[in-house]
Amino acid sequence: MTPPRARKLSSARPSRPASPAPAARPAQTTPPDDKARYLFRSGADEPFARTRGRRDFYLLSDGSLWAHESHDWLLAAGSGSVLAHRTGRSYYSVSGGECLFSERPWRTH
């Protein structure tokens, strides 16, 4: 059995310069659409996350995936840790039972 041939350096294509990192999106100041659902931290007047569907919540600050909802459980996107349990339009702490987040329309004044 012969080992695979090594590539000749002279035939290698020149590498392209790295693309610049995409600029961070500014914080959302107006709702992008009326079909989105917004999450507010308990006692807050401004939303911090949104979803257009039923499952994935994205942060308004940078558009990154924050959490996933499954069978009324809110799970952290990165680790899968349980963040809260949904009852109606509110999400409650699993350990203490206090209201952590609420879902409501984003009303701009």
C-alpha positions in Angstrom: 0.0 0.0 0.0 1.4 3.3 -1.0 0.8 6.5 1.0 -1.3 9.3 -0.6 0.7 11.8 -2.7 1.5 15.0 -1.0 0.5 18.2 -2.8 3.2 20.2 -4.4 3.4 23.6 -2.9 3.9 25.2 -6.3 0.5 24.0 -7.5 -1.3 25.3 -4.5 -3.7 28.1 -5.2 -2.9 31.4 -3.5 -5.1 31.9 -0.5 -7.7 34.7 -0.6 -7.4 37.4 2.1 -9.8 36.8 4.9 -13.2 38.6 4.6 -13.8 41.3 7.2 -16.1 40.2 10.0 -19.6 41.4 9.5 -20.5 44.5 11.5 -22.6 43.9 14.5 -26.3 44.9 14.0 -27.4 47.8 16.0 -30.1 47.3 18.6 -33.5 47.0 17.2 -35.5 50.3 17.6 -38.6 49.5 15.7 -40.4 46.2 15.3 -39.4 44.5 12.0 -42.9 43.1 11.6 -46.3 42.6 13.2 -46.1 38.8 13.2 -43.1 38.6 15.6 -43.5 37.6 19.2 -41.4 39.6 21.7 -39.9 38.6 25.1 -39.6 41.2 27.8 -37.6 40.6 31.0 -39.8 40.9 34.1 -40.5 44.6 34.8 -38.8 45.8 31.6 -40.5 48.2 29.1 -38.3 47.2 26.1 -38.1 43.7 24.6 -34.8 41.9 24.4 -35.6 38.9 22.2 -38.1 38.0 19.4 -39.3 35.1 17.3 -41.3 35.0 14.1 -42.2 31.4 14.5 -42.9 29.3 17.5 -39.5 27.9 18.4 -36.4 30.1 18.1 -35.8 33.3 20.0 -33.1 35.8 18.7 -31.6 38.6 20.7 -32.6 42.1 19.4 -29.2 43.5 20.3 -27.2 41.4 17.8 -29.5 38.9 16.1 -27.9 35.9 17.7 -29.9 32.8 18.6 -30.6 33.0 22.3 -33.1 30.2 23.1 -35.4 27.5 21.8 -38.9 26.8 23.0 -40.0 23.1 23.1 -43.2 21.9 24.7 -43.5 25.0 26.8 -39.9 24.8 28.0 -37.5 27.6 27.2 -34.0 26.1 26.6 -30.7 27.9 26.2 -29.5 27.8 22.5 -25.9 27.0 23.3 -26.2 24.5 26.1 -29.7 23.3 26.1 -30.1 24.2 29.8 -33.6 24.9 30.9 -34.2 28.6 31.3 -37.9 28.7 32.2 -41.3 27.1 31.8 -44.1 28.7 29.9 -47.6 29.1 31.3 -49.8 31.3 29.1 -47.8 34.2 28.0 -45.3 34.2 30.9 -42.1 32.2 31.5 -41.4 31.2 35.1 -38.3 30.0 36.9 -38.2 26.3 37.4 -36.5 26.5 40.8 -38.3 29.5 42.4 -41.4 29.9 40.4 -41.0 33.7 39.9 -41.9 35.3 36.5 -38.7 35.8 34.5 -40.1 36.8 31.1 -43.4 37.8 29.5 -44.4 37.7 25.9 -46.4 40.6 24.5 -46.6 42.9 21.5 -44.0 45.6 21.1 -45.8 48.8 21.2 -43.9 51.8 20.0 -45.0 55.3 21.1 
